[in-house]
């Protein structure tokens, strides 16, 4: 019901947190208590940040991929958010040559270091096609999607993070 106005302000607010807790309650009713992994890609990383904050660090992990660091017209970037008391286990996943102007690789590296969290660096020669901030560019891990997802899954399963390198 917030599709047209799903701004960073909404995601930071109590209604979003309430909606997420309600969703987790429904999942637990259907499947029992399960560990949750939140994955946010690009601007969705901002959603994942606020979702993880709303749900707390118990039984939640978060993966930030191709993250939006700089503020956009719709959302504050992760660079402006407070990670000092963010206790949720997190993984950063980023293409070294991400062409999107709001998602610079150096910021992913800096955030991984600052949060003492692993970073999966993706490298490939496939530059893709189309808009630099969409799925068919290195921003979307074009050509190495499966390898990148497998690397993320490995971190979820056993906590290890290995870079993805493909020709």
N, C-alpha and C positions, 0 to 999 in steps of 0.2 A: 504493500500500500504506500510505500515511500519511493517508488521507482523514479519518479520525476524529480524528487527532492532529496535524494540519498546523498547528502553532502557530508563533508567531514564533521561539521557541527552536529548533524543528526547522529552520526556514528559515535561521537564522543559523549552523547547524552544518555540519560537514564532509560529512555524508551528502547533504544537499541539493546542495551544491556538486559533489560527485562525480556525482550523478544528472544534473545539468545538463550537466556536461562530457561525460558519456556520451551524452546526447541530441544535443549538438552534433556529436560524432564520428559518430553515425549519420546526421545530416543531411548532413554533409560526404561520407560514403561514398556516399550516394544522389545528391547534387546538386553536389558539389564545394564548395570554400570560398566561402561567401556572406557578405555583410554581414548582421548580425542586428539586428533591432529588437525590443526587449522592451517590451511595453505592459502596464502594471499599472494596474488601475482599482480605486478604493476600497481595501479591504484588500489587494488584489492588488498595489498599489504597493509594499508591504513586500516581497512576493515578488520583484518586479522589481528592487528595490534590492539584495537579497541575490544575485539571479541575476547582475546586472551586476557586482557585486563578485567573484563566483566566476569569471566568464568573462573579466574584465579589459577594459580600454578599447579594445583593438584589434578593429576590425571589429564593434563593438557600439555601439548607441545605445539610449537608454531613454526612454520616454514615461510620465510619471506623470499619470494623469487621475483627477479626483475623489478625490484622494489622502486616505488616512487619516493624519492628523497626530497626533491624540491617541491615547493608549493605550486599547485596547479590552480586553475580557475574553480575547481570543484572541491579541492581538498588540501589540507596542510600535508606536506610531505613528512616522511619519517624523520628527517633531519631536525624538524622542529619539535618532535615529541620527546618525552622524558623516558629514558630507558634506565635511569639510575636505580629505581626500585622495582624494575621489571624482573620477576623471578621465574617466569615461565621458560623452560628449556626452548632454545630457538636455534634455527639453522638458517643461514643466508645462502642463496643460490643465485648466481649472476653470471651472465656471459661477459667475458673480458672485453668484447667489442660491441656491447649493447649500444645501438645507435640512437636510442631515444634520449632527448635532451634532459629529461627529468629523472633519468634513472642511471646515472653515471656509475660505472664499475668502481671507481676509486672510493665512492661513498659506501658501497657495499663492503669493501675491504676495511674501511675505517670503522663502520658499525660493527663488523664482526670482531675486530680488535677491541673496540670499546666495550662491547658486551661480553667479551671472552667466550664467544660462540664460534662454532665452525663455519667456514665458508667453502662452498663447493664452487670452484671457478670452472666455467664451461668455456672451452675453446674449440672452434671449428672454422673451416675456411668457407663455409656456405653463408654468404651474406644475405641470401634470400631475395625477396622482392617486396615491393609495396611500401606502405607507410612504416617509418622507422620505429614507431611505438605500437605496432600491431604484431599479430602472431606469426606472420610470414617473413619476419626479419629475425636477426639474432636476439632481439628483445623477447621473441617467443621461442627461442632455442631451435629455430628452423633446422631441420636435418638431423638434430640430435635429441629430439623430444623423448624418445623411449629411453635412451641412455641417461638422460637427465632425471626422468621420473624414477628409474631404477636406483640411481644414486640417492635420491631423496628417500625412497623406500628403505634403502639400506640404513640410513641414519635413524629412521623411525624404529626399525627392528633392533639394531644393535649399537646405535650411537656413533658409528664410524662415518666419516665423511671423506669421500675420495673425489678428486677433480674429474671432470669429463673432458677428454681430449680426443677429437676426431679430425681426420683429414678434411 
